[in-house]
Amino acid sequence: MNKRLSISLILILLLIAGRESAKGQLIKRAQVGFRFLENPVGAEVIGRGMVGVATTRNSNGIFWNPGLLGWIQSDVDLSLNNTQGIADINMNSAAAAVTLRGIGVIGVSLLVMDYGEFYGTRRANNEQGYEETGMFSPKAYAVGMAFSQKVSDRFSYGVHLKYARQDLGSAWVAPTGSSLGDPNLTVAQRGYAQNALAADVGAYYDFQYNGIKFGATLQNISREVRYESEPFPLPFAVSFGATVEPLRFFVDDQTNPLVLSFESRHPRDFDEKLKLGAEYHLVETVIARIGYSTNYDERGLSAGLGIRYEVAGFPLRADYAYQAFGLFGAVHHLSIGISY
């Protein structure tokens, strides 16, 4: 018990220290890179307002709080996710978790961005002032592996290690010369691709009282990377989340639970973001969700629907989420999962 208590205290102190460190740093507005790493994953989570740090107890939890993986009860859990984003920018992701009895849970993750194709141009000394250089398609992906352990019937922790790569294509640069008309002007094509290692650390605690649960995580802990002269960090953030089932204070009936959730996110380069969510379970098969996120430029209201069904002994789940995106319209999310 002393060992478990020590691990719990160390993780809690680490999370608090990370938050204080983030608060004490010089705030840089919109100065982090590899932004795709903070894209929300999973229709289940997005439908309830992107609240996932204390709520996602399946393999998709690897993207929100690796400490949640320790609560997976099946031997194998698999999740597949698709996001149809704005301007034909889409995202696909997958997660899998395998339970090692008596040891913990191992998880793997994959996130791939699809930015589509762009027309490339460069400045030229002609009537148009530019010339075309062909089509190009930026690429970004991240793969990871996680380990989580349920230390007691209340507490778990987890670590998620990731390798991320971002390729912005190539650009034409001028090593010599001061203008397009300079006879000493030379041009060369230079590629802009970078990779980085990052880590997420998370913890989760179940108070075992009326659905009150707490989660905390540090995301994207990494070194800085650079493309040219100025280095930039990955989108480091500290998040805290909690849930409660308010109806259980009055009626001890868990047949159709109402779950309210709250999350506070503290990114390195922006002010605190608050997220609120609610979901209601109908006859253990259909789940209705709604949520709202504050302090985002475009994101705000979201809603979703989930279905839980068992086929040939395999529990299946399917989730859809709609997210309003301001001037850009809406973003649609779809997730499917299976346990064995």
Secondary structure by P-SEA (a helix, b strand, c coil): caaaaaaaaaaaaaaaaaaaaaaaccccccccccccccccccaaaaaacccccccccccccccccccccccccccbbbbbbbbbccccbbbbbbbbbbbcccbbbbbbbbbbbbbcbbbbbbbcccccccccccbbbbbbbccccccccccccccccccccbbbbbbccbbbbbccccccccccbbbbbbbbbbcccbbbbbbbbbcccccbbbbbbcccbbbbbbcccccccccccccccccccccccccccccbbbbbbbbbbbcccccbbbbbbbbbbccccbbbbccccccccccccccbbbbbbccccbbbbbbbbbbbbccccbbbbbbbbccc
